[in-house]
Amino acid sequence: MVLNVDLQCSKCYKKVKKLLCKFPEIQDQKYDEKANKVTIKVVSSSPEKIRDKLCCKGCGCIKSIEIPPPPPPPKPDPKPDPKPKDKPMKVSVDLQVQGFFLL
């Protein structure tokens, strides 16, 4: 979720930071002070419920809240076809012992 907040205002910054710490469902808070945006990650709850709670508790500090669509699931890598096993090769070795004579 992306929150549009006036992060240049110290009161708004403190209020939003304190508010986001109260929700255990919110993780990964990233503050972008230049763009006045706070990016958060919501786990184990629906983002719509958290959005509604943030709007109520945030009063006038939070200007807008955007919920981006979830990222598509990663495509599984195509597994290569298993190579057919080679037939065992028959190797014939001619083992002949040649006698050595010591003189």
C-alpha positions in Angstrom: 0.0 0.0 0.0 1.1 3.5 -0.7 0.1 6.4 1.7 0.3 10.0 0.5 1.3 12.0 3.6 2.9 15.4 4.1 6.2 14.1 5.5 7.7 17.6 5.5 5.5 18.4 8.5 7.1 17.0 11.6 3.8 16.5 13.4 2.3 14.5 10.5 5.5 12.5 10.2 5.4 11.5 13.9 1.7 10.8 13.8 1.9 8.5 10.8 5.0 6.7 12.2 3.3 6.1 15.6 0.0 5.0 13.9 1.8 2.5 11.6 3.6 1.0 14.6 0.3 0.2 16.3 -0.8 -2.3 13.6 1.0 -5.7 13.8 -0.3 -6.5 10.3 1.9 -3.8 8.8 5.5 -4.6 7.9 8.3 -3.0 5.8 7.6 0.7 6.2 9.6 2.8 3.7 9.5 6.5 4.0 10.1 8.6 0.8 10.3 12.2 2.1 11.0 13.7 -1.3 7.8 12.2 -2.8 5.8 12.5 0.4 4.9 8.8 0.2 5.0 5.9 2.7 5.1 2.4 1.3 3.9 -0.4 3.6 3.4 -4.1 3.3 0.3 -5.7 4.8 0.4 -9.3 5.9 -2.2 -11.7 7.4 -5.1 -9.3 6.8 -7.0 -7.7 4.0 -5.6 -4.4 2.8 -9.0 -2.9 2.6 -9.7 -3.3 6.3 -6.3 -1.8 7.1 -7.0 1.1 4.7 -10.3 1.9 6.5 -8.6 1.8 9.9 -5.8 4.1 8.8 -8.2 6.6 7.3 -10.2 6.8 10.6 -7.1 6.9 12.9 -5.0 9.1 10.6 -7.4 12.1 10.7 -6.1 14.7 8.2 -2.5 13.6 8.0 -3.1 10.9 5.4 -4.2 12.5 2.2 -4.8 9.3 0.2 -4.2 5.6 0.2 -3.5 3.5 -2.9 -3.6 -0.3 -3.0 -1.6 -1.6 -5.9 -2.6 -4.9 -7.5 -0.8 -7.9 -6.2 2.2 -9.0 -8.3 1.6 -11.9 -10.6 2.9 -15.3 -9.3 6.2 -16.2 -10.8 6.1 -18.6 -13.7 7.7 -22.0 -13.0 10.8 -22.6 -14.9 10.4 -25.2 -17.7 12.3 -28.2 -16.7 14.4 -29.8 -19.4 13.3 -33.1 -20.7 15.2 -35.9 -19.0 17.7 -37.3 -21.3 17.2 -40.9 -22.3 19.6 -43.1 -20.6 22.3 -44.4 -22.7 22.5 -48.2 -23.3 25.3 -49.8 -21.4 28.2 -50.3 -23.7 29.9 -53.6 -24.0 33.6 -53.3 -23.9 35.7 -56.3 -24.6 39.3 -56.2 -23.4 41.7 -58.8 -24.5 43.7 -59.6 -21.4 46.6 -61.7 -22.3 49.4 -62.2 -20.0 52.7 -62.2 -21.7 55.5 -63.8 -19.9 58.7 -61.9 -19.2 61.9 -63.8 -18.9 64.6 -62.5 -16.7 68.1 -63.3 -17.9 
